Amino acid sequence: MHPMLNIAVRAARAAGKILVKNFEQGQDLKATQKSPNDWVTELDKAAEDIIIATIKKSYPKHGFVAEESGVHSGEENDYQWVIDPLDGTTNYLRGIPHFCISIALMHKGATQQAVVYDPLREELFTASRGAGAQLNGRRLRVTALPDLNGALLATGFPFRAKHRMPEYQAIFSQLFEFCADMRRAGAAALDLAYVASGRLDAYWEMGLKPWDTAAGDLLVREAGGIVTDFAGGHNYLESGNVVAGAPKVMKQLLAEIRPHLTDTLKR
């Protein structure tokens, strides 16, 4: 395992211990609303703090982009750790056992290392650029499904931008005509990890943030999949509009999405 990936795994496991302990004890959490329908708890902050502290022990000069505390500039800012300490906060608050920690290391804008860790199931998804993706050490590959027929897709509702619902519903209806079924589980990083592992054939969502997708993006690509924006380009980290899946499924999926794209969604 790459030394930087090893540190990311150590940080994710440390955060996971905090999250699981509180989840299993069922303690009341103080939650505040960051924006409409978007919540943060003291556990998000505690997990983020231990992730950053763990990484800084080995790489004190690196920069960070973290969901709760924002941008931390470093002396070696070409290296940036992109952190979501608790992806699936709403699930966590409601006692739904589906959440994860997401950590990615970017060097000059390209993701080099990735960890998505589900601490309840003890599933550790990892990837190093050019070295493949693994689940608990087992090599991952996306599915070989030839098209959308029989595909299991995942999505996420645009809860941060409900004015996008008309476009979202049009795309959902179009894709649902072809696929076997659709899932909305509430943790984008795990959706991407599940695409990488072949549990899902593809995933699409709009309005995400870089910390939602940076690690999962590398997992999917290293498992042989494709990640694009809604128009099939590479602007998804900026636009937040993400489509990821097996190559043959992606070809039809993007073709079905294309007629429903507004000018905003084409970016």
C-alpha positions in Angstrom: 0.0 0.0 0.0 1.3 3.5 -0.9 2.5 5.3 2.2 0.1 8.2 1.7 -2.8 5.8 1.2 -1.7 4.1 4.4 -2.0 7.4 6.3 -5.4 8.0 4.8 -6.6 4.6 5.9 -5.3 5.2 9.4 -7.1 8.5 9.6 -10.4 7.0 8.3 -10.3 4.2 10.8 -9.6 6.7 13.7 -12.7 8.7 12.6 -14.7 5.6 12.2 -14.1 4.6 15.8 -15.6 7.9 17.0 -18.7 7.6 14.7 -19.4 4.0 15.5 -19.1 4.4 19.3 -21.7 7.2 19.3 -24.0 5.5 16.8 -24.1 2.2 18.8 -24.7 4.1 22.0 -27.5 6.1 20.5 -26.6 9.3 22.2 -28.5 12.5 21.4 -26.6 14.7 19.0 -26.5 18.4 18.6 -27.2 19.2 15.0 -27.2 22.6 13.3 -28.5 23.5 9.8 -25.7 24.7 7.5 -28.1 25.4 4.7 -31.7 24.3 3.8 -32.0 20.5 4.5 -28.2 20.2 5.1 -27.1 19.4 8.6 -23.9 19.1 10.6 -23.3 17.5 14.1 -20.6 17.7 16.6 -19.6 14.2 15.4 -18.9 15.5 11.9 -16.5 18.0 13.4 -14.9 15.6 15.8 -14.3 13.1 13.0 -12.9 15.8 10.7 -10.5 17.0 13.5 -9.0 13.6 14.0 -8.6 13.0 10.3 -6.7 16.2 9.8 -4.6 15.7 13.0 -3.7 12.2 11.9 -2.6 13.3 8.4 -0.7 16.3 9.7 1.5 14.1 11.9 3.0 12.7 8.7 2.4 15.5 6.2 2.3 18.8 8.2 2.9 21.0 5.1 0.0 19.7 3.0 -3.2 21.6 2.4 -6.7 20.4 3.2 -10.2 21.0 1.8 -12.6 19.7 4.4 -16.4 19.9 4.4 -16.8 21.4 7.9 -13.7 23.6 8.3 -13.1 24.6 4.7 -9.7 25.3 3.1 -6.5 24.9 5.1 -3.5 26.2 3.1 -0.1 24.5 3.5 3.5 25.2 2.5 3.2 22.3 0.0 -0.2 23.3 -1.3 0.2 21.2 -4.5 -0.9 18.4 -2.2 -4.5 18.7 -1.0 -6.4 16.3 1.1 -10.2 16.4 0.3 -12.2 15.2 3.3 -15.8 14.3 4.1 -15.7 13.2 7.7 -19.3 11.9 7.7 -21.0 11.3 4.3 -24.6 10.5 5.1 -25.1 12.8 8.1 -28.9 12.6 7.8 -28.8 8.8 7.9 -26.5 9.0 10.9 -28.8 11.4 12.7 -31.8 9.2 12.1 -30.1 6.0 13.1 -30.0 4.6 9.6 -26.8 2.4 9.3 -25.5 3.7 6.0 -22.7 6.3 6.2 -19.0 6.6 5.6 -15.8 8.6 5.7 -14.3 9.8 2.4 -10.7 10.9 2.1 -8.9 11.8 -1.2 -5.4 13.1 -1.8 -5.0 15.4 -4.8 -1.7 16.5 -6.3 -1.8 19.4 -8.7 -5.5 18.8 -9.2 -5.3 15.1 -9.9 -6.6 12.6 -7.4 -3.8 10.2 -6.4 -5.1 8.3 -3.4 -8.6 7.5 -2.2 -10.3 5.9 0.8 -14.0 5.4 1.4 -14.6 3.6 4.7 -17.9 2.2 6.0 -17.1 1.7 9.7 -20.2 -0.2 10.6 -19.7 -2.9 7.9 -15.9 -2.6 8.2 -15.7 -2.2 4.4 -12.6 -0.3 3.3 -12.6 0.8 -0.3 -9.2 2.1 -1.5 -7.5 3.2 -4.7 -4.1 4.5 -5.8 -3.8 6.2 -9.2 -2.6 3.6 -11.8 -2.7 0.7 -9.2 -6.4 -0.3 -9.2 -9.1 -0.2 -6.6 -9.7 -2.7 -3.7 -12.3 -3.6 -1.1 -10.5 -5.0 2.0 -7.6 -5.9 -0.3 -9.7 -7.6 -3.0 -9.5 -6.1 -6.5 -12.6 -4.4 -7.8 -14.1 -4.2 -11.2 -17.2 -2.5 -12.5 -19.9 -4.6 -14.1 -19.8 -5.8 -17.7 -23.5 -5.0 -18.3 -23.9 -4.2 -22.0 -26.6 -1.5 -21.6 -29.3 -0.1 -19.3 -31.6 -3.1 -19.6 -31.6 -4.8 -16.2 -29.3 -2.2 -14.7 -29.5 -1.2 -11.1 -28.9 2.5 -10.8 -28.4 4.8 -7.8 -29.2 8.5 -7.5 -29.6 11.3 -5.0 -32.4 13.9 -4.9 -31.3 17.6 -5.3 -32.2 18.5 -1.8 -29.9 21.5 -1.8 -31.4 22.8 -5.0 -35.1 21.8 -5.1 -35.7 24.3 -8.0 -33.9 21.6 -10.1 -36.6 19.0 -9.5 -38.3 19.4 -12.9 -35.1 18.6 -14.8 -34.3 15.9 -12.2 -37.7 14.3 -12.6 -37.5 14.3 -16.4 -34.1 12.5 -16.3 -35.3 10.1 -13.6 -38.4 9.2 -15.7 -36.3 8.7 -18.8 -33.8 6.4 -17.1 -36.4 4.4 -15.2 -38.0 3.3 -18.5 -34.9 1.3 -19.2 -33.3 0.2 -15.9 -34.4 -2.6 -13.6 -34.6 -0.3 -10.5 -33.3 2.8 -8.9 -31.8 3.3 -5.4 -31.4 6.4 -3.2 -29.3 5.5 -0.2 -28.1 8.9 1.0 -24.3 8.7 0.9 -22.7 9.7 -2.4 -19.3 8.3 -1.6 -20.7 4.9 -0.9 -22.8 5.0 -4.1 -19.6 5.6 -6.1 -17.8 2.8 -4.1 -20.7 0.5 -4.9 -20.3 1.3 -8.6 -16.6 0.5 -8.4 -17.4 -2.9 -6.7 -20.1 -3.9 -9.2 -22.9 -3.7 -6.7 -24.4 -0.9 -8.8 -24.2 -0.5 -12.6 -24.2 3.3 -12.5 -24.9 6.4 -10.4 -26.0 9.9 -11.1 -26.7 13.0 -9.0 -26.6 16.8 -9.3 -25.4 19.5 -7.0 -22.6 17.6 -5.2 -19.5 19.0 -3.6 -15.9 18.0 -4.3 -15.6 16.2 -0.9 -18.7 14.1 -1.8 -17.0 12.7 -5.0 -13.2 13.1 -5.0 -12.4 9.7 -3.5 -15.3 7.8 -5.1 -14.3 9.2 -8.5 -10.9 7.5 -8.3 -12.4 4.3 -7.1 -14.7 4.1 -10.1 -12.0 4.9 -12.6 -9.4 2.5 -11.1 -12.1 -0.2 -11.2 -12.5 0.3 -15.0 -15.4 2.7 -14.9 -16.1 6.1 -16.3 -16.9 9.3 -14.5 -18.3 12.4 -16.3 -20.6 15.4 -15.9 -24.1 15.2 -17.3 -22.8 16.3 -20.7 -20.1 13.6 -20.8 -17.3 16.0 -20.0 -14.9 16.4 -17.1 -16.3 19.3 -15.2 -18.1 17.3 -12.5 -15.9 18.5 -9.6 -16.8 22.1 -10.4 -20.4 21.6 -11.5 -21.3 19.0 -8.9 -23.3 17.1 -11.6 -21.9 13.5 -11.6 -22.5 10.4 -13.7 -20.4 7.3 -13.0 -20.7 3.7 -14.2 -19.6 0.8 -16.3 -18.4 1.9 -19.8 -21.2 0.3 -21.9 -23.9 1.4 -19.5 -22.6 4.9 -19.4 -22.8 5.2 -23.2 -26.6 4.7 -23.2 -27.2 6.5 -19.9 -25.6 9.7 -21.1 -27.5 9.5 -24.4 -30.8 9.2 -22.5 -29.8 12.2 -20.2 -28.7 14.5 -23.0 -32.1 15.6 -24.4 -33.2 16.8 -20.9 -30.2 19.0 -20.2 -30.7 22.7 -19.6 -27.8 25.1 -20.3 -26.9 25.0 -16.6 -26.7 21.2 -16.5 -24.6 21.1 -19.7 -21.7 22.8 -17.8 
